[in-house]
Amino acid sequence: MRIVIAPDKFKGSLTAPQAADALARGVRAALPSAEIVAAPMADGGEGVVDALVVATGGSYEEAHVVGPLGSPHTARFGLLGDGGTAVVEMAAAAGLALVPEDRRDPRRTTTRGVGELILAAARTGVRRLIVGIGGSATNDGGAGMAQALGFRLLDARGRDLGPGGGALVDLDRIVPPGEPRALGRVEVAVACDVTNPLYGPTGASAVYGPQKGATPEMVAELDRNLEHLAQVIERDLGVAISDVPGAGAAGGLGGGLLAFAGGRLQPGIDLVIAAVGLENKLRGADLCLTGEGSLDAQSAFGKTAVGVARLARSLGVPTFALVGSLGEGAEACLAEGIDAYYAIGRGPATLDESLARAPELLASAAEQAVRGFLAGVRRGSRGDRAHE
């Protein structure tokens, strides 16, 4: 029996490769003879480098970049097993986790390090670059990244703008690099799992600014600045990003990648599915196990478990989702490809206890799910014989 294991990370406890290992242990406990095909997944945000490197047999590289607060930082990116694709997480260079809570201020945090990380990946000679843009600490519309790529963002006196979304109020004009595009012929695919526009009531600043430390006054300021940035980009570069779904992702980095790197925004789960060759792995499989930290009504909009399940259903492969918690509306996912879902928690326990036991709990849940599947297979076989 062939079983494909394709989980996302369980945030705060397991990376996607670790989750895949735990699921595999559970499968072997129930069916030692199973052929297990592991394909750690991601939806394009944090964890996408690990998932793609492990799933494709790739490797890791490091680059020295500027962190979100302007201090030196070492960030990691991945080279995939196909030899022609690199994958970068913006969170590795400008993520919220890199900024202490008492220093979070999206008027000052910069994406310059993201640009430096992208350049480091491009210089390895790859033909294609996947950029995952979740988990940002920034709200500068990719301005810092643009400066790293050679664009000059100038004020009315011809001075280069300082870092952060607050500085955009002084933007007067954008001067493209004098040399050919820094990324050359590298195709840039942007893994984006949100559809927020750049600015406005559902834009980058209003929706995500508060979690990055923005007060209501800061949100209003940053929103105006992103609108101004979009106007100058359209005038000076001829690229319209104001109304593009996903332009507001990662504090406007989605729009910045469109304007400054020639990027193309795509659903993160679709990019990952293609990069790991999941369709080929699922063909002919008997069962697929997926999972992530939680499952709820929003999971149907681009999250990993549903993306995997949709593909599996199209190929006639039943899919079980094993998740850390079930939220309101999780049953909606049953219409999207998931055949059954299971919460892995067991008995009264605190969140910290459950997180600490996540590998054990996930393996145990996988074992029971597979045992249940096997019982159904056996019963079906007996039924077939009875009708012969």
C-alpha positions as CSV (number, residue, x, y, z in Angstrom):
1,M,0.0,0.0,0.0
2,R,1.3,3.4,-1.0
3,I,0.7,6.3,1.3
4,V,1.7,9.9,0.5
5,I,2.5,12.2,3.5
6,A,2.1,15.9,2.7
7,P,1.8,18.1,5.8
8,D,2.5,21.8,6.5
9,K,4.2,22.9,9.6
10,F,2.4,22.9,13.0
11,K,3.3,26.4,14.1
12,G,5.1,26.6,17.4
13,S,5.9,22.9,17.5
14,L,6.8,21.1,14.3
15,T,8.3,22.1,11.0
16,A,6.8,20.5,7.9
17,P,9.6,17.9,7.6
18,Q,9.3,17.1,11.3
19,A,5.5,16.7,10.9
20,A,6.1,14.4,8.0
21,D,8.5,12.3,10.1
22,A,5.9,12.0,12.9
23,L,3.2,11.0,10.4
24,A,5.5,8.4,8.9
25,R,6.1,6.8,12.3
26,G,2.4,6.5,12.8
27,V,1.9,4.9,9.4
28,R,4.6,2.4,10.1
29,A,3.1,1.5,13.4
30,A,-0.1,0.6,11.7
31,L,1.3,-0.8,8.5
32,P,5.0,-1.7,8.6
33,S,4.9,-2.8,4.9
34,A,3.6,0.5,3.6
35,E,5.4,2.4,0.9
36,I,5.7,5.9,2.3
37,V,6.2,8.9,0.0
38,A,7.0,12.0,2.1
39,A,6.4,15.5,0.6
40,P,6.6,18.2,3.3
41,M,4.5,21.2,2.2
42,A,3.9,24.9,2.8
43,D,1.5,27.6,1.7
44,G,4.3,30.0,0.7
45,G,4.9,31.7,4.1
46,E,7.3,30.7,6.8
47,G,8.6,27.2,6.5
48,V,8.6,27.2,2.7
49,V,12.4,26.9,2.4
50,D,12.6,23.9,4.7
51,A,9.6,22.2,3.0
52,L,10.9,22.6,-0.5
53,V,14.6,21.8,0.3
54,V,13.6,18.6,2.0
55,A,10.9,17.5,-0.5
56,T,13.3,18.0,-3.5
57,G,16.5,16.9,-2.0
58,G,18.0,20.3,-2.2
59,S,20.5,22.2,-0.1
60,Y,20.8,25.4,2.1
61,E,22.9,28.5,1.6
62,E,23.5,31.5,3.8
63,A,23.9,35.2,3.1
64,H,24.8,38.2,5.3
65,V,22.1,40.8,5.0
66,V,20.7,43.8,6.8
67,G,18.0,42.8,9.3
68,P,14.7,44.6,9.7
69,L,16.1,47.1,12.2
70,G,19.2,47.7,10.1
71,S,21.7,45.5,12.0
72,P,23.7,42.8,10.4
73,H,21.9,39.4,10.1
74,T,22.6,36.0,8.6
75,A,19.7,34.6,6.6
76,R,19.3,31.2,4.9
77,F,17.8,30.4,1.6
78,G,17.4,27.1,-0.3
79,L,18.5,25.6,-3.6
80,L,16.1,23.0,-4.9
81,G,17.0,19.6,-6.1
82,D,16.1,20.5,-9.7
83,G,19.3,22.6,-9.9
84,G,17.6,25.6,-11.4
85,T,15.4,27.0,-8.6
86,A,16.1,28.9,-5.4
87,V,13.6,29.6,-2.7
88,V,13.7,32.6,-0.3
89,E,11.6,33.5,2.7
90,M,11.2,37.2,3.4
91,A,10.8,36.3,7.0
92,A,14.4,35.1,7.1
93,A,15.6,38.6,6.5
94,A,12.7,40.9,7.7
95,G,10.4,38.7,9.7
96,L,8.4,39.8,12.8
97,A,10.2,37.2,14.9
98,L,13.4,39.1,14.3
99,V,12.1,42.2,16.1
100,P,11.7,42.3,19.9
101,E,8.2,43.2,20.8
102,D,9.2,46.5,22.4
103,R,10.9,47.6,19.3
104,R,8.2,46.9,16.7
105,D,7.5,49.9,14.6
106,P,6.7,49.4,10.9
107,R,7.5,53.0,10.2
108,R,11.2,52.1,10.6
109,T,11.6,48.4,9.7
110,T,13.0,47.7,6.3
111,T,13.0,45.1,3.6
112,R,16.5,45.9,2.4
113,G,17.7,42.5,3.7
114,V,15.1,40.8,1.6
115,G,16.5,42.4,-1.5
116,E,20.0,41.4,-0.5
117,L,18.8,37.8,0.1
118,I,17.2,37.7,-3.3
119,L,20.4,38.9,-5.0
120,A,22.4,36.3,-3.2
121,A,20.1,33.6,-4.4
122,A,20.1,34.9,-8.0
123,R,23.9,35.0,-8.0
124,T,24.0,31.2,-7.6
125,G,23.0,30.9,-11.3
126,V,19.4,29.7,-10.9
127,R,16.8,30.4,-13.6
128,R,13.8,30.7,-11.2
129,L,13.3,32.2,-7.8
130,I,10.4,31.5,-5.5
131,V,9.9,34.1,-2.8
132,G,7.6,33.3,0.2
133,I,6.3,36.5,1.7
134,G,4.6,35.7,5.0
135,G,5.5,36.8,8.5
136,S,6.8,40.2,7.8
137,A,7.8,42.9,10.3
138,T,7.7,45.6,7.6
139,N,5.3,48.0,5.9
140,D,7.5,49.7,3.4
141,G,6.0,48.4,0.1
142,G,9.3,46.8,-0.7
143,A,11.1,50.1,-0.8
144,G,14.1,48.8,1.1
145,M,14.3,45.7,-1.2
146,A,14.2,48.1,-4.2
147,Q,17.2,50.0,-2.9
148,A,19.1,46.8,-2.5
149,L,18.3,45.9,-6.1
150,G,19.8,49.2,-7.3
151,F,16.7,51.5,-7.5
152,R,17.1,54.9,-6.1
153,L,14.2,56.3,-4.1
154,L,14.8,60.0,-3.8
155,D,13.2,62.9,-2.0
156,A,12.6,66.4,-3.5
157,R,16.2,67.4,-2.8
158,G,17.7,64.3,-4.5
159,R,18.6,62.5,-1.3
160,D,18.1,58.7,-0.9
161,L,15.2,57.8,1.4
162,G,15.9,56.3,4.8
163,P,14.5,52.9,5.9
164,G,10.9,52.1,6.7
165,G,7.4,52.8,5.7
166,G,7.5,56.2,7.4
167,A,10.1,57.5,5.1
168,L,7.9,57.1,2.0
169,V,6.1,60.3,2.8
170,D,9.1,62.1,1.4
171,L,9.3,60.0,-1.8
172,D,9.6,62.3,-4.9
173,R,10.8,60.1,-7.6
174,I,12.2,56.6,-8.4
175,V,15.3,56.1,-10.6
176,P,15.8,52.6,-12.0
177,P,19.3,51.1,-11.9
178,G,21.6,52.2,-14.6
179,E,22.7,48.7,-15.3
180,P,20.4,45.9,-16.6
181,R,18.0,44.5,-14.1
182,A,20.0,43.1,-11.1
183,L,18.2,39.8,-11.3
184,G,19.0,39.4,-15.0
185,R,16.7,36.8,-16.6
186,V,15.7,35.1,-13.3
187,E,12.0,34.4,-13.2
188,V,10.5,35.6,-9.9
189,A,7.5,33.7,-8.6
190,V,5.9,35.2,-5.5
191,A,4.2,32.8,-3.1
192,C,1.3,34.7,-1.7
193,D,-1.7,33.3,0.2
194,V,-3.6,36.6,0.8
195,T,-5.5,38.9,-1.6
196,N,-5.3,42.2,0.2
197,P,-4.7,45.3,-2.0
198,L,-1.8,47.6,-1.2
199,Y,-3.8,50.2,0.7
200,G,-7.3,51.1,1.9
201,P,-9.6,49.5,4.5
202,T,-8.4,45.9,3.6
203,G,-4.8,46.9,2.7
204,A,-1.5,46.1,4.2
205,S,-1.4,48.8,6.9
206,A,-5.0,48.5,8.1
207,V,-5.1,44.7,8.3
208,Y,-1.6,43.7,9.3
209,G,0.0,46.9,10.7
210,P,-1.3,46.5,14.3
211,Q,0.3,43.1,14.7
212,K,3.6,44.8,13.7
213,G,3.3,47.4,16.4
214,A,1.3,50.1,14.5
215,T,-1.0,52.3,16.5
216,P,-4.2,53.6,14.7
217,E,-2.3,56.9,13.9
218,M,0.6,54.9,12.5
219,V,-1.8,52.8,10.4
220,A,-3.3,55.9,8.8
221,E,0.2,57.3,8.1
222,L,1.5,54.1,6.6
223,D,-1.6,53.7,4.5
224,R,-1.2,57.1,3.0
225,N,2.4,56.4,2.3
226,L,1.7,53.2,0.5
227,E,-0.8,55.0,-1.7
228,H,1.8,57.6,-2.5
229,L,4.4,54.9,-3.3
230,A,2.0,53.3,-5.7
231,Q,1.4,56.6,-7.5
232,V,5.1,57.3,-7.9
233,I,5.7,53.7,-9.1
234,E,3.0,54.0,-11.8
235,R,4.3,57.4,-12.9
236,D,8.1,56.5,-13.0
237,L,8.1,52.8,-13.7
238,G,4.8,52.3,-15.6
239,V,3.6,49.5,-13.3
240,A,0.2,49.7,-11.7
241,I,0.0,47.9,-8.4
242,S,-2.7,49.7,-6.5
243,D,-5.5,47.3,-7.2
244,V,-3.6,44.0,-7.7
245,P,-4.9,41.3,-5.3
246,G,-2.1,40.3,-3.0
247,A,-0.1,43.6,-3.5
248,G,-0.6,44.3,0.2
249,A,0.9,41.0,1.4
250,A,3.9,41.4,3.7
251,G,3.4,45.1,4.3
252,G,3.2,45.8,0.5
253,L,6.1,43.6,-0.4
254,G,3.8,41.8,-2.8
255,G,3.4,45.0,-4.8
256,G,7.0,45.8,-4.5
257,L,8.1,42.5,-6.0
258,L,5.8,43.2,-8.9
259,A,7.2,46.7,-9.5
260,F,10.9,46.2,-8.7
261,A,11.6,42.6,-9.5
262,G,9.2,41.7,-12.3
263,G,7.5,39.2,-9.9
264,R,4.4,37.3,-10.5
265,L,2.0,36.7,-7.6
266,Q,0.7,33.2,-7.4
267,P,-1.1,31.2,-4.7
268,G,1.6,29.8,-2.5
269,I,0.2,26.3,-2.2
270,D,0.1,26.0,-6.0
271,L,3.7,27.0,-6.3
272,V,4.8,24.5,-3.7
273,I,2.7,21.7,-5.2
274,A,4.4,22.2,-8.5
275,A,7.9,22.5,-7.0
276,V,7.7,19.3,-5.1
277,G,6.0,17.4,-7.9
278,L,3.1,16.4,-5.7
279,E,0.8,15.4,-8.6
280,N,3.3,12.7,-9.7
281,K,3.7,11.5,-6.1
282,L,0.0,11.1,-5.6
283,R,-0.7,9.2,-8.8
284,G,-1.5,5.6,-7.9
285,A,-1.4,6.3,-4.2
286,D,-3.9,4.5,-1.9
287,L,-4.1,7.3,0.7
288,C,-2.9,10.8,1.4
289,L,-2.2,12.2,4.9
290,T,-1.9,15.9,5.3
291,G,-2.1,18.3,8.2
292,E,-1.3,21.6,9.8
293,G,-1.7,23.5,13.0
294,S,-5.4,24.3,12.6
295,L,-8.3,23.7,10.3
296,D,-11.3,26.1,10.1
297,A,-13.6,27.8,7.6
298,Q,-10.7,30.0,6.3
299,S,-8.6,26.9,5.5
300,A,-10.4,26.6,2.2
301,F,-8.8,29.8,1.0
302,G,-5.3,28.7,0.0
303,K,-4.2,26.8,3.1
304,T,-2.1,23.7,2.7
305,A,-4.4,20.9,3.8
306,V,-7.2,21.8,1.5
307,G,-4.8,22.5,-1.4
308,V,-3.3,19.0,-1.1
309,A,-6.7,17.4,-0.7
310,R,-8.2,19.1,-3.8
311,L,-5.3,17.7,-5.9
312,A,-5.6,14.3,-4.3
313,R,-9.4,14.1,-4.9
314,S,-8.9,15.0,-8.6
315,L,-6.7,12.0,-8.8
316,G,-9.0,9.7,-6.9
317,V,-6.9,9.5,-3.7
318,P,-8.7,9.7,-0.4
319,T,-7.2,12.3,2.0
320,F,-7.2,12.5,5.8
321,A,-6.2,15.8,7.6
322,L,-4.6,15.6,11.0
323,V,-4.5,19.0,12.7
324,G,-3.6,20.6,16.0
325,S,-7.0,22.1,16.5
326,L,-10.4,22.4,14.8
327,G,-12.0,25.8,14.5
328,E,-15.4,27.0,13.5
329,G,-16.5,26.0,10.1
330,A,-13.9,23.2,9.6
331,E,-16.6,21.0,8.2
332,A,-16.6,23.2,5.1
333,C,-13.3,21.6,4.2
334,L,-15.0,18.3,3.6
335,A,-16.5,19.7,0.4
336,E,-13.0,20.8,-0.8
337,G,-11.3,17.4,-0.9
338,I,-10.7,16.4,2.7
339,D,-12.5,13.1,3.3
340,A,-12.0,13.1,7.1
341,Y,-10.2,15.3,9.7
342,Y,-8.9,14.5,13.1
343,A,-7.7,16.8,16.0
344,I,-4.6,15.2,17.5
345,G,-5.1,16.5,21.1
346,R,-5.6,13.9,23.8
347,G,-7.3,14.4,27.2
348,P,-7.1,17.6,29.4
349,A,-3.8,19.4,28.6
350,T,-2.5,22.9,28.5
351,L,-1.4,24.4,25.2
352,D,2.3,24.2,26.2
353,E,1.9,20.5,27.1
354,S,0.3,19.7,23.7
355,L,3.0,21.6,21.8
356,A,5.7,19.7,23.7
357,R,4.0,16.4,22.8
358,A,3.2,17.2,19.3
359,P,5.4,14.6,17.6
360,E,4.0,11.8,19.8
361,L,0.4,13.0,19.4
362,L,0.7,13.4,15.6
363,A,2.2,9.9,15.2
364,S,-0.5,8.4,17.4
365,A,-3.3,10.1,15.5
366,A,-1.7,8.9,12.2
367,E,-1.6,5.4,13.4
368,Q,-5.2,5.3,14.3
369,A,-6.3,7.0,11.1
370,V,-4.5,4.4,9.0
371,R,-5.9,1.6,11.1
372,G,-9.3,2.9,10.5
373,F,-8.6,3.2,6.8
374,L,-7.3,-0.4,6.7
375,A,-10.4,-1.6,8.4
376,G,-12.5,0.0,5.7
377,V,-10.4,-1.6,3.0
378,R,-10.8,-5.0,4.6
379,R,-14.5,-4.6,5.0
380,G,-14.8,-3.5,1.3
381,S,-12.8,-6.5,0.2
382,R,-15.1,-8.9,2.1
383,G,-18.1,-7.1,0.6
384,D,-16.7,-7.6,-2.9
385,R,-16.2,-11.3,-2.3
386,A,-19.7,-11.7,-0.9
387,H,-21.2,-10.4,-4.2
388,E,-19.1,-12.7,-6.4
